[in-house]
Amino acid sequence: MDKQPPDYFVKGQPYWFYRYFDEKPEVDIVDISSFEWLEKFEKNKIRFYIWQTLKVLTKIRKYDLIVSHGMQSGVVLSLWRRIFKTKAKHIVFDIGSFNSASESGFALKLMQFASKSIDGIIYHTSSQIAYYQKYFPWIVDKCKFIKFGTDLEFFNVDSLSDSIDKDSYIICVGYSKRDWHTVVEAYKRLDTSIKLRIVGHVDEQFKGIEGVEQIPFVPIKEMIDQIHNALFCVLPLESFNYSYGQMTLMQQMALEKCVVTAKVPSLVDYIEDMSTAILYDPQNVDDLANKMNMLLKDSNMRREIGVRAAKCLQESCNERIMTSQIEDYYKWVMSKEAQK
């Protein structure tokens, strides 16, 4: 299978992390697919999904709990439940801090209004609580910080082999929301024959720069091979107060790679600087160049950090641990105590 569990559902089999639940629930997956023109309009223009909610509402009486992954999927249902009471409770995995942690405007007011019907919030970046306290104080007692966990069965090095160009490149993986300028400028300051390989993004402005390779989107299995055979990884992010970059970070950690990453709110809960990864100041070209140069010169550091990173995930931050906490939280929301 060339997809990881969140990206597909096999009828009759447990979906994603639900396969680890002690009490196996019946899970119905309602995706965002609709008419092509409407799906593009919802995704690119209004940035929330109406048709998905309509599909849920046609059979809402059969549900005990509805879980929305992001307020893009949850806002219409939340608005509906402010007007019409439902038996089904509603939990949102708040990936984007409601609307990218906006602090003013119509979008904030809409989210504030809609959020008052939500029964529970799960968030993966601890600093989001300060945003909730300021702009959504009525949900604070319903919120639960749970670290995102990666799938250690899918991302492991046991079945991988070394390629002929192993250790000949530094890898930077990403399809969006990456600070490409900082990583390329930092790389240009290095005195090395090791290449910088960007996987998932091609930009005209970086073509022709000596040592920089750009590869467009690749299937997940090929991406794993690319990461496994890299010297080390760079995860260049800008600082936002919502969850992003965590999946990429932990996939690379699980493959025993040393990752140099920006010190941003979404990642600081997941790593210890100079122990399980290396942090640099966001958008600081000099700092990133220094950290990359340090790793180029110290193979022991690269190896030791990579091993500690994988061990950290095995012991304290993986899909099984995340699932246990999610299952407990679901039970709490469904209990009478959560409604007091």
Contacts in CASP RR format, 6 or more apart in sequence:
PFRMAT RR
TARGET T0000
AUTHOR 0000-0000-0000
METHOD contacts of the structure
MODEL  1
MDKQPPDYFVKGQPYWFYRYFDEKPEVDIVDISSFEWLEKFEKNKIRFYI
WQTLKVLTKIRKYDLIVSHGMQSGVVLSLWRRIFKTKAKHIVFDIGSFNS
ASESGFALKLMQFASKSIDGIIYHTSSQIAYYQKYFPWIVDKCKFIKFGT
DLEFFNVDSLSDSIDKDSYIICVGYSKRDWHTVVEAYKRLDTSIKLRIVG
HVDEQFKGIEGVEQIPFVPIKEMIDQIHNALFCVLPLESFNYSYGQMTLM
QQMALEKCVVTAKVPSLVDYIEDMSTAILYDPQNVDDLANKMNMLLKDSN
MRREIGVRAAKCLQESCNERIMTSQIEDYYKWVMSKEAQK
1 8 0 8 1.000
2 219 0 8 1.000
2 220 0 8 1.000
2 221 0 8 1.000
3 220 0 8 1.000
4 151 0 8 1.000
4 154 0 8 1.000
4 220 0 8 1.000
5 15 0 8 1.000
5 16 0 8 1.000
5 17 0 8 1.000
5 19 0 8 1.000
5 151 0 8 1.000
5 154 0 8 1.000
6 16 0 8 1.000
9 15 0 8 1.000
9 29 0 8 1.000
13 19 0 8 1.000
14 21 0 8 1.000
14 24 0 8 1.000
14 27 0 8 1.000
15 27 0 8 1.000
15 29 0 8 1.000
17 319 0 8 1.000
17 322 0 8 1.000
17 323 0 8 1.000
17 326 0 8 1.000
18 24 0 8 1.000
18 25 0 8 1.000
18 27 0 8 1.000
18 323 0 8 1.000
20 319 0 8 1.000
20 320 0 8 1.000
20 323 0 8 1.000
20 324 0 8 1.000
21 323 0 8 1.000
21 327 0 8 1.000
22 327 0 8 1.000
23 327 0 8 1.000
28 59 0 8 1.000
28 62 0 8 1.000
28 63 0 8 1.000
30 52 0 8 1.000
30 55 0 8 1.000
30 56 0 8 1.000
31 52 0 8 1.000
32 39 0 8 1.000
32 42 0 8 1.000
32 43 0 8 1.000
32 49 0 8 1.000
32 51 0 8 1.000
32 52 0 8 1.000
32 73 0 8 1.000
33 39 0 8 1.000
34 42 0 8 1.000
34 51 0 8 1.000
34 52 0 8 1.000
35 51 0 8 1.000
38 51 0 8 1.000
39 51 0 8 1.000
42 48 0 8 1.000
42 49 0 8 1.000
42 50 0 8 1.000
42 51 0 8 1.000
43 49 0 8 1.000
47 72 0 8 1.000
48 71 0 8 1.000
48 72 0 8 1.000
48 73 0 8 1.000
48 74 0 8 1.000
48 75 0 8 1.000
48 76 0 8 1.000
49 72 0 8 1.000
49 73 0 8 1.000
49 74 0 8 1.000
49 76 0 8 1.000
50 76 0 8 1.000
52 73 0 8 1.000
52 76 0 8 1.000
53 73 0 8 1.000
53 74 0 8 1.000
53 76 0 8 1.000
53 77 0 8 1.000
53 80 0 8 1.000
56 63 0 8 1.000
56 66 0 8 1.000
56 77 0 8 1.000
57 77 0 8 1.000
57 80 0 8 1.000
60 66 0 8 1.000
60 86 0 8 1.000
60 88 0 8 1.000
61 87 0 8 1.000
63 87 0 8 1.000
63 88 0 8 1.000
64 87 0 8 1.000
64 88 0 8 1.000
64 89 0 8 1.000
64 334 0 8 1.000
65 88 0 8 1.000
65 89 0 8 1.000
65 90 0 8 1.000
65 91 0 8 1.000
65 330 0 8 1.000
65 333 0 8 1.000
65 334 0 8 1.000
66 77 0 8 1.000
66 88 0 8 1.000
66 89 0 8 1.000
66 90 0 8 1.000
66 91 0 8 1.000
67 90 0 8 1.000
67 91 0 8 1.000
67 92 0 8 1.000
67 93 0 8 1.000
68 74 0 8 1.000
68 77 0 8 1.000
68 90 0 8 1.000
68 91 0 8 1.000
68 92 0 8 1.000
68 93 0 8 1.000
69 93 0 8 1.000
69 95 0 8 1.000
70 92 0 8 1.000
70 93 0 8 1.000
70 94 0 8 1.000
70 95 0 8 1.000
70 96 0 8 1.000
71 78 0 8 1.000
71 92 0 8 1.000
71 94 0 8 1.000
71 96 0 8 1.000
71 98 0 8 1.000
71 99 0 8 1.000
71 111 0 8 1.000
71 114 0 8 1.000
74 90 0 8 1.000
74 92 0 8 1.000
74 114 0 8 1.000
75 110 0 8 1.000
75 111 0 8 1.000
75 114 0 8 1.000
77 90 0 8 1.000
78 90 0 8 1.000
78 92 0 8 1.000
78 114 0 8 1.000
78 115 0 8 1.000
78 117 0 8 1.000
78 118 0 8 1.000
79 113 0 8 1.000
79 114 0 8 1.000
79 117 0 8 1.000
80 86 0 8 1.000
81 90 0 8 1.000
81 117 0 8 1.000
82 113 0 8 1.000
82 114 0 8 1.000
82 116 0 8 1.000
82 117 0 8 1.000
89 119 0 8 1.000
89 120 0 8 1.000
89 333 0 8 1.000
89 334 0 8 1.000
90 117 0 8 1.000
90 118 0 8 1.000
90 119 0 8 1.000
90 120 0 8 1.000
91 118 0 8 1.000
91 119 0 8 1.000
91 120 0 8 1.000
91 121 0 8 1.000
91 122 0 8 1.000
91 329 0 8 1.000
91 330 0 8 1.000
91 333 0 8 1.000
92 118 0 8 1.000
92 120 0 8 1.000
92 121 0 8 1.000
92 122 0 8 1.000
93 122 0 8 1.000
93 123 0 8 1.000
93 124 0 8 1.000
94 121 0 8 1.000
94 122 0 8 1.000
94 123 0 8 1.000
94 128 0 8 1.000
94 243 0 8 1.000
95 124 0 8 1.000
95 242 0 8 1.000
95 243 0 8 1.000
95 244 0 8 1.000
96 242 0 8 1.000
96 243 0 8 1.000
96 244 0 8 1.000
97 123 0 8 1.000
97 125 0 8 1.000
97 128 0 8 1.000
97 131 0 8 1.000
97 241 0 8 1.000
97 242 0 8 1.000
97 243 0 8 1.000
98 108 0 8 1.000
98 111 0 8 1.000
98 115 0 8 1.000
98 136 0 8 1.000
99 107 0 8 1.000
99 108 0 8 1.000
99 111 0 8 1.000
100 240 0 8 1.000
100 242 0 8 1.000
101 128 0 8 1.000
101 131 0 8 1.000
101 240 0 8 1.000
101 241 0 8 1.000
101 242 0 8 1.000
102 108 0 8 1.000
102 111 0 8 1.000
103 135 0 8 1.000
108 135 0 8 1.000
111 136 0 8 1.000
112 135 0 8 1.000
112 136 0 8 1.000
115 136 0 8 1.000
115 138 0 8 1.000
115 139 0 8 1.000
116 138 0 8 1.000
118 139 0 8 1.000
118 142 0 8 1.000
119 142 0 8 1.000
119 333 0 8 1.000
119 338 0 8 1.000
119 339 0 8 1.000
120 139 0 8 1.000
120 142 0 8 1.000
120 143 0 8 1.000
120 144 0 8 1.000
120 333 0 8 1.000
120 338 0 8 1.000
121 132 0 8 1.000
121 139 0 8 1.000
121 142 0 8 1.000
121 143 0 8 1.000
121 144 0 8 1.000
122 143 0 8 1.000
122 144 0 8 1.000
122 146 0 8 1.000
122 326 0 8 1.000
122 329 0 8 1.000
123 129 0 8 1.000
123 143 0 8 1.000
123 144 0 8 1.000
123 145 0 8 1.000
123 146 0 8 1.000
123 243 0 8 1.000
124 145 0 8 1.000
124 146 0 8 1.000
124 147 0 8 1.000
124 148 0 8 1.000
124 243 0 8 1.000
124 246 0 8 1.000
124 266 0 8 1.000
124 269 0 8 1.000
125 241 0 8 1.000
125 242 0 8 1.000
125 243 0 8 1.000
125 246 0 8 1.000
125 265 0 8 1.000
125 266 0 8 1.000
125 269 0 8 1.000
126 145 0 8 1.000
126 269 0 8 1.000
127 241 0 8 1.000
127 265 0 8 1.000
128 145 0 8 1.000
128 241 0 8 1.000
128 242 0 8 1.000
128 243 0 8 1.000
128 265 0 8 1.000
129 140 0 8 1.000
129 143 0 8 1.000
129 145 0 8 1.000
130 241 0 8 1.000
131 241 0 8 1.000
132 139 0 8 1.000
132 140 0 8 1.000
132 143 0 8 1.000
133 140 0 8 1.000
142 333 0 8 1.000
142 338 0 8 1.000
144 325 0 8 1.000
144 329 0 8 1.000
146 322 0 8 1.000
146 325 0 8 1.000
146 326 0 8 1.000
146 329 0 8 1.000
147 269 0 8 1.000
147 270 0 8 1.000
147 317 0 8 1.000
147 321 0 8 1.000
147 322 0 8 1.000
148 243 0 8 1.000
148 246 0 8 1.000
148 247 0 8 1.000
148 250 0 8 1.000
148 270 0 8 1.000
148 322 0 8 1.000
149 246 0 8 1.000
149 250 0 8 1.000
149 313 0 8 1.000
149 317 0 8 1.000
149 318 0 8 1.000
149 319 0 8 1.000
149 321 0 8 1.000
149 322 0 8 1.000
150 247 0 8 1.000
150 250 0 8 1.000
150 251 0 8 1.000
150 253 0 8 1.000
150 254 0 8 1.000
150 313 0 8 1.000
150 317 0 8 1.000
150 318 0 8 1.000
150 319 0 8 1.000
151 318 0 8 1.000
151 319 0 8 1.000
152 254 0 8 1.000
152 313 0 8 1.000
152 314 0 8 1.000
152 318 0 8 1.000
152 319 0 8 1.000
152 320 0 8 1.000
155 224 0 8 1.000
155 250 0 8 1.000
155 251 0 8 1.000
155 254 0 8 1.000
155 255 0 8 1.000
156 254 0 8 1.000
156 255 0 8 1.000
157 228 0 8 1.000
157 255 0 8 1.000
157 256 0 8 1.000
160 224 0 8 1.000
160 225 0 8 1.000
160 228 0 8 1.000
160 255 0 8 1.000
162 228 0 8 1.000
162 229 0 8 1.000
163 225 0 8 1.000
163 229 0 8 1.000
165 229 0 8 1.000
166 229 0 8 1.000
167 229 0 8 1.000
167 230 0 8 1.000
167 231 0 8 1.000
168 194 0 8 1.000
168 195 0 8 1.000
168 231 0 8 1.000
169 194 0 8 1.000
169 195 0 8 1.000
169 196 0 8 1.000
169 197 0 8 1.000
169 213 0 8 1.000
169 230 0 8 1.000
169 231 0 8 1.000
170 187 0 8 1.000
170 194 0 8 1.000
170 195 0 8 1.000
170 196 0 8 1.000
170 197 0 8 1.000
170 230 0 8 1.000
170 231 0 8 1.000
170 232 0 8 1.000
170 233 0 8 1.000
170 234 0 8 1.000
170 292 0 8 1.000
171 197 0 8 1.000
171 199 0 8 1.000
171 226 0 8 1.000
171 227 0 8 1.000
171 230 0 8 1.000
171 232 0 8 1.000
171 233 0 8 1.000
171 234 0 8 1.000
172 178 0 8 1.000
172 180 0 8 1.000
172 183 0 8 1.000
172 196 0 8 1.000
172 197 0 8 1.000
172 198 0 8 1.000
172 199 0 8 1.000
172 233 0 8 1.000
172 234 0 8 1.000
172 235 0 8 1.000
172 236 0 8 1.000
173 199 0 8 1.000
173 200 0 8 1.000
173 223 0 8 1.000
173 226 0 8 1.000
173 227 0 8 1.000
173 233 0 8 1.000
173 235 0 8 1.000
173 248 0 8 1.000
173 252 0 8 1.000
174 198 0 8 1.000
174 199 0 8 1.000
174 200 0 8 1.000
174 201 0 8 1.000
174 248 0 8 1.000
175 200 0 8 1.000
175 201 0 8 1.000
175 217 0 8 1.000
177 237 0 8 1.000
177 238 0 8 1.000
177 244 0 8 1.000
177 245 0 8 1.000
178 201 0 8 1.000
178 236 0 8 1.000
178 237 0 8 1.000
179 236 0 8 1.000
179 237 0 8 1.000
179 238 0 8 1.000
179 262 0 8 1.000
179 282 0 8 1.000
179 283 0 8 1.000
180 198 0 8 1.000
180 201 0 8 1.000
180 203 0 8 1.000
180 206 0 8 1.000
180 236 0 8 1.000
182 236 0 8 1.000
182 282 0 8 1.000
182 283 0 8 1.000
182 284 0 8 1.000
182 285 0 8 1.000
182 288 0 8 1.000
183 196 0 8 1.000
183 198 0 8 1.000
183 234 0 8 1.000
183 236 0 8 1.000
183 288 0 8 1.000
184 196 0 8 1.000
184 206 0 8 1.000
184 209 0 8 1.000
184 212 0 8 1.000
185 285 0 8 1.000
185 289 0 8 1.000
186 285 0 8 1.000
186 286 0 8 1.000
186 288 0 8 1.000
186 289 0 8 1.000
186 292 0 8 1.000
187 196 0 8 1.000
187 211 0 8 1.000
187 212 0 8 1.000
187 289 0 8 1.000
187 292 0 8 1.000
188 209 0 8 1.000
189 285 0 8 1.000
189 286 0 8 1.000
189 289 0 8 1.000
190 289 0 8 1.000
190 292 0 8 1.000
190 293 0 8 1.000
190 296 0 8 1.000
192 296 0 8 1.000
194 231 0 8 1.000
194 296 0 8 1.000
195 211 0 8 1.000
195 212 0 8 1.000
195 213 0 8 1.000
196 211 0 8 1.000
196 212 0 8 1.000
196 213 0 8 1.000
196 234 0 8 1.000
197 213 0 8 1.000
197 215 0 8 1.000
197 226 0 8 1.000
197 230 0 8 1.000
198 206 0 8 1.000
198 212 0 8 1.000
198 213 0 8 1.000
198 214 0 8 1.000
198 215 0 8 1.000
199 215 0 8 1.000
199 218 0 8 1.000
199 223 0 8 1.000
199 226 0 8 1.000
200 215 0 8 1.000
200 216 0 8 1.000
200 217 0 8 1.000
200 218 0 8 1.000
201 214 0 8 1.000
201 216 0 8 1.000
202 214 0 8 1.000
202 215 0 8 1.000
202 216 0 8 1.000
203 214 0 8 1.000
206 212 0 8 1.000
206 214 0 8 1.000
207 214 0 8 1.000
215 226 0 8 1.000
218 226 0 8 1.000
224 251 0 8 1.000
224 255 0 8 1.000
227 233 0 8 1.000
227 251 0 8 1.000
227 252 0 8 1.000
227 255 0 8 1.000
227 257 0 8 1.000
228 255 0 8 1.000
228 257 0 8 1.000
230 257 0 8 1.000
231 295 0 8 1.000
231 296 0 8 1.000
231 302 0 8 1.000
232 257 0 8 1.000
232 258 0 8 1.000
232 259 0 8 1.000
232 260 0 8 1.000
232 295 0 8 1.000
232 302 0 8 1.000
233 252 0 8 1.000
233 257 0 8 1.000
233 258 0 8 1.000
233 259 0 8 1.000
233 260 0 8 1.000
234 259 0 8 1.000
234 260 0 8 1.000
234 261 0 8 1.000
234 288 0 8 1.000
234 292 0 8 1.000
235 245 0 8 1.000
235 248 0 8 1.000
235 249 0 8 1.000
235 252 0 8 1.000
235 259 0 8 1.000
235 260 0 8 1.000
235 261 0 8 1.000
235 262 0 8 1.000
235 267 0 8 1.000
236 261 0 8 1.000
236 262 0 8 1.000
236 288 0 8 1.000
237 244 0 8 1.000
237 245 0 8 1.000
237 261 0 8 1.000
237 262 0 8 1.000
237 264 0 8 1.000
237 266 0 8 1.000
237 267 0 8 1.000
237 282 0 8 1.000
238 262 0 8 1.000
238 264 0 8 1.000
238 282 0 8 1.000
238 283 0 8 1.000
239 262 0 8 1.000
239 264 0 8 1.000
239 265 0 8 1.000
239 282 0 8 1.000
240 264 0 8 1.000
240 265 0 8 1.000
240 266 0 8 1.000
241 265 0 8 1.000
242 265 0 8 1.000
242 266 0 8 1.000
243 266 0 8 1.000
244 266 0 8 1.000
245 266 0 8 1.000
245 267 0 8 1.000
246 266 0 8 1.000
246 267 0 8 1.000
246 270 0 8 1.000
249 259 0 8 1.000
249 261 0 8 1.000
249 267 0 8 1.000
249 270 0 8 1.000
249 271 0 8 1.000
249 277 0 8 1.000
250 270 0 8 1.000
250 313 0 8 1.000
250 317 0 8 1.000
252 259 0 8 1.000
252 309 0 8 1.000
253 259 0 8 1.000
253 271 0 8 1.000
253 276 0 8 1.000
253 277 0 8 1.000
253 306 0 8 1.000
253 309 0 8 1.000
253 310 0 8 1.000
253 312 0 8 1.000
253 313 0 8 1.000
254 309 0 8 1.000
254 310 0 8 1.000
254 313 0 8 1.000
255 310 0 8 1.000
256 306 0 8 1.000
256 307 0 8 1.000
256 309 0 8 1.000
256 310 0 8 1.000
257 306 0 8 1.000
257 309 0 8 1.000
258 277 0 8 1.000
258 278 0 8 1.000
258 295 0 8 1.000
258 301 0 8 1.000
258 302 0 8 1.000
258 303 0 8 1.000
258 305 0 8 1.000
258 306 0 8 1.000
258 309 0 8 1.000
259 271 0 8 1.000
259 277 0 8 1.000
259 278 0 8 1.000
259 309 0 8 1.000
260 277 0 8 1.000
260 278 0 8 1.000
260 279 0 8 1.000
260 280 0 8 1.000
260 288 0 8 1.000
260 291 0 8 1.000
260 292 0 8 1.000
260 295 0 8 1.000
261 267 0 8 1.000
261 271 0 8 1.000
261 277 0 8 1.000
261 278 0 8 1.000
261 279 0 8 1.000
261 280 0 8 1.000
262 279 0 8 1.000
262 280 0 8 1.000
262 281 0 8 1.000
262 282 0 8 1.000
262 283 0 8 1.000
263 273 0 8 1.000
263 279 0 8 1.000
263 280 0 8 1.000
263 281 0 8 1.000
263 282 0 8 1.000
264 282 0 8 1.000
268 279 0 8 1.000
270 317 0 8 1.000
271 277 0 8 1.000
271 279 0 8 1.000
271 309 0 8 1.000
271 312 0 8 1.000
272 312 0 8 1.000
273 279 0 8 1.000
274 305 0 8 1.000
275 305 0 8 1.000
275 308 0 8 1.000
276 305 0 8 1.000
276 306 0 8 1.000
276 308 0 8 1.000
276 309 0 8 1.000
276 312 0 8 1.000
277 305 0 8 1.000
277 309 0 8 1.000
278 291 0 8 1.000
278 294 0 8 1.000
278 295 0 8 1.000
278 305 0 8 1.000
280 287 0 8 1.000
280 288 0 8 1.000
280 290 0 8 1.000
280 291 0 8 1.000
281 287 0 8 1.000
294 301 0 8 1.000
295 301 0 8 1.000
295 302 0 8 1.000
332 338 0 8 1.000
END
